[in-house]
Structure formats: structure tokens, C-alpha cells
Amino acid sequence: MSGDTSPYRLHDSLGYWLSITARLQERRLDEKLREIGLTRITWCLLLGLANEGLTQPSELADFVGIDRTATSRALRQLEQAGLLSRSSGTGDRRTRQITLTEDGREAVRVGTPFARANGKVMAERLSEGEDAELRRLLRKLTEGEAPRLSHL
């Protein structure tokens, strides 16, 4: 324990500003994704399928940074919405192969401008160098940490 007895100032805290910034960014994206029936988790899963070529639930869980239970729940929602299909893999019934449907590809096409515009809101407040430096620093802050965030 440190000997510092000065008051802890919330608004001087790095964690406070990181949280506020993330919440603002998330709220803007959530509002737009809701228009097309998605959440941030389902959006991220669709991106993993569409843009990263991931096809296994475990790969998608790791990509998004959520646990397997949350991944299964979100995949079930996407399947019920007709945005993806799941089939048993070859040889091992426990293996599931996940693919986007045409509606899933359309959801990614429609949602991508929302995500880009959302990212642009804050990025435009920074110079190109500041934006690159902030990204570098944020990566540095999370180095070695488990990326899994079950509350995404």
C-alpha cells in the first residue's frame, strides 16, 4: 500500500476517461446497430465471419473477446434471425461450422458505414499522428491482458 494520503480525484483518473470514451463510442454504435436488429456482440461476430474468415465458435469467442456461453447465445440469435447457418463439422459432431447467409452479408454491408462513421467521430478530433499514437498507447495498456470482456 502506498503512503499517498491525497484524495483520489475521479476526473483525474485514466480509467475514468477510458470508460467515458468507450461508453460514448459504444452508445453511438449501439443506436445505429439497433436499427438493423444487431447488438455490438452480434455485429462483432458477423465481422469475424465476414471479414476474418472465422468459422468456429471458439475462434469467434476469442476474436470478440467474450466467453463461450455468450458466444453461443449470440450465435443462436443470429441463426434465428437468418443471418448465419450452423452445421456439424466433418468427423466430429461437436464441431460446428458457421457460415454467413445472404442476409448476414447484407447486415455487414449495411452496418459497415455505421461503424466507420462512429469511429470517425472521435478520430476527427485528433490529428493523424495523435490517432496513431492513441491506438499504440491503448494497445500497450492491454498487452498481456486477456482480451475476453464478457460484458461487451
C-alpha positions as CSV (number, residue, x, y, z in Angstrom):
1,M,0.0,0.0,0.0
2,S,1.3,3.4,-0.9
3,G,1.8,6.2,1.6
4,D,-0.1,8.7,-0.6
5,T,-2.9,10.2,1.5
6,S,-4.1,12.8,-1.0
7,P,-7.7,12.4,-2.1
8,Y,-8.4,10.3,-5.1
9,R,-9.8,12.5,-7.9
10,L,-12.1,10.6,-10.2
11,H,-11.8,13.1,-13.0
12,D,-8.0,12.9,-12.9
13,S,-8.2,9.1,-13.4
14,L,-7.1,7.5,-16.6
15,G,-9.7,4.7,-16.0
16,Y,-12.5,7.2,-15.8
17,W,-11.7,8.8,-19.1
18,L,-11.1,5.5,-20.8
19,S,-14.6,4.3,-19.5
20,I,-16.4,7.5,-20.5
21,T,-14.8,7.5,-24.0
22,A,-15.7,3.8,-24.5
23,R,-19.3,4.3,-23.4
24,L,-19.8,7.3,-25.7
25,Q,-18.4,5.3,-28.6
26,E,-20.4,2.2,-27.7
27,R,-23.7,4.1,-27.3
28,R,-23.5,5.7,-30.7
29,L,-22.8,2.4,-32.4
30,D,-25.5,0.6,-30.4
31,E,-28.1,3.1,-31.5
32,K,-27.3,2.5,-35.2
33,L,-26.9,-1.2,-35.0
34,R,-30.3,-1.5,-33.3
35,E,-31.8,-0.1,-36.5
36,I,-30.8,-3.3,-38.3
37,G,-31.5,-5.6,-35.4
38,L,-28.0,-6.1,-34.1
39,T,-26.1,-5.6,-30.9
40,R,-22.4,-4.9,-30.6
41,I,-21.7,-8.6,-29.8
42,T,-23.7,-9.9,-32.8
43,W,-22.1,-7.2,-35.0
44,C,-18.6,-8.3,-33.9
45,L,-19.4,-11.9,-34.6
46,L,-20.7,-11.1,-38.1
47,L,-17.4,-9.2,-38.7
48,G,-15.4,-12.3,-37.6
49,L,-17.3,-14.4,-40.1
50,A,-17.4,-11.9,-42.9
51,N,-14.0,-10.2,-42.8
52,E,-11.8,-12.6,-40.8
53,G,-12.9,-16.0,-42.3
54,L,-13.6,-17.4,-38.8
55,T,-16.0,-20.4,-38.8
56,Q,-15.7,-22.0,-35.4
57,P,-17.5,-20.8,-32.2
58,S,-14.2,-20.9,-30.2
59,E,-12.4,-18.7,-32.8
60,L,-15.3,-16.2,-32.8
61,A,-15.3,-16.1,-29.0
62,D,-11.6,-15.4,-28.9
63,F,-11.9,-12.8,-31.7
64,V,-14.7,-10.9,-30.0
65,G,-13.2,-11.4,-26.5
66,I,-16.3,-13.0,-24.9
67,D,-16.8,-16.3,-23.2
68,R,-18.2,-19.4,-25.0
69,T,-21.6,-19.1,-23.3
70,A,-22.2,-15.5,-24.5
71,T,-20.9,-16.6,-28.0
72,S,-23.3,-19.5,-28.2
73,R,-26.2,-17.3,-27.1
74,A,-25.4,-14.6,-29.7
75,L,-24.8,-17.2,-32.5
76,R,-28.2,-18.7,-31.7
77,Q,-29.8,-15.2,-32.0
78,L,-28.1,-14.6,-35.4
79,E,-29.2,-18.0,-36.6
80,Q,-32.8,-17.4,-35.6
81,A,-32.6,-14.1,-37.4
82,G,-31.4,-15.9,-40.5
83,L,-28.0,-14.1,-40.6
84,L,-25.9,-17.3,-40.3
85,S,-26.2,-21.0,-40.6
86,R,-24.6,-23.7,-38.5
87,S,-23.8,-27.2,-39.5
88,S,-21.9,-30.1,-37.9
89,G,-18.3,-30.4,-39.0
90,T,-16.9,-33.4,-40.6
91,G,-15.8,-36.3,-38.4
92,D,-16.6,-34.7,-35.0
93,R,-20.3,-33.9,-34.2
94,R,-19.2,-31.4,-31.6
95,T,-17.5,-29.3,-34.3
96,R,-19.8,-26.6,-35.7
97,Q,-19.2,-24.9,-39.0
98,I,-20.7,-21.4,-39.1
99,T,-21.3,-19.5,-42.4
100,L,-23.0,-16.3,-43.2
101,T,-26.2,-16.3,-45.1
102,E,-27.0,-13.7,-47.8
103,D,-28.9,-11.8,-45.2
104,G,-25.9,-11.9,-42.9
105,R,-23.7,-10.5,-45.7
106,E,-26.3,-7.8,-46.2
107,A,-26.2,-6.9,-42.5
108,V,-22.5,-6.5,-42.6
109,R,-22.8,-4.3,-45.8
110,V,-25.4,-2.1,-44.1
111,G,-23.7,-1.9,-40.7
112,T,-20.2,-1.2,-42.0
113,P,-20.9,2.5,-42.8
114,F,-22.4,2.9,-39.3
115,A,-19.2,1.5,-37.7
116,R,-17.0,3.6,-39.9
117,A,-18.9,6.8,-39.2
118,N,-18.9,6.0,-35.4
119,G,-15.1,5.6,-35.4
120,K,-14.7,8.8,-37.4
121,V,-16.5,10.9,-34.8
122,M,-13.7,10.8,-32.3
123,A,-10.8,10.2,-34.7
124,E,-11.6,13.5,-36.4
125,R,-10.9,15.3,-33.1
126,L,-7.3,14.0,-33.3
127,S,-4.6,14.7,-35.8
128,E,-3.4,11.7,-37.8
129,G,-0.4,11.4,-35.5
130,E,-2.5,11.6,-32.4
131,D,-4.9,9.0,-33.6
132,A,-2.0,6.6,-34.4
133,E,-0.3,7.4,-31.0
134,L,-3.6,6.8,-29.1
135,R,-4.1,3.4,-30.8
136,R,-0.5,2.5,-30.0
137,L,-0.9,3.5,-26.3
138,L,-4.2,1.7,-26.0
139,R,-2.6,-1.5,-27.3
140,K,0.3,-1.0,-24.9
141,L,-2.2,-0.7,-22.0
142,T,-3.7,-4.0,-22.9
143,E,-0.6,-6.0,-23.7
144,G,-0.5,-9.3,-21.9
145,E,-4.1,-9.0,-20.7
146,A,-6.8,-11.4,-21.6
147,P,-9.0,-9.7,-24.3
148,R,-12.1,-11.5,-23.1
149,L,-14.7,-9.0,-22.0
150,S,-17.9,-10.9,-21.2
151,H,-19.9,-7.6,-20.8
152,L,-19.3,-6.3,-24.4
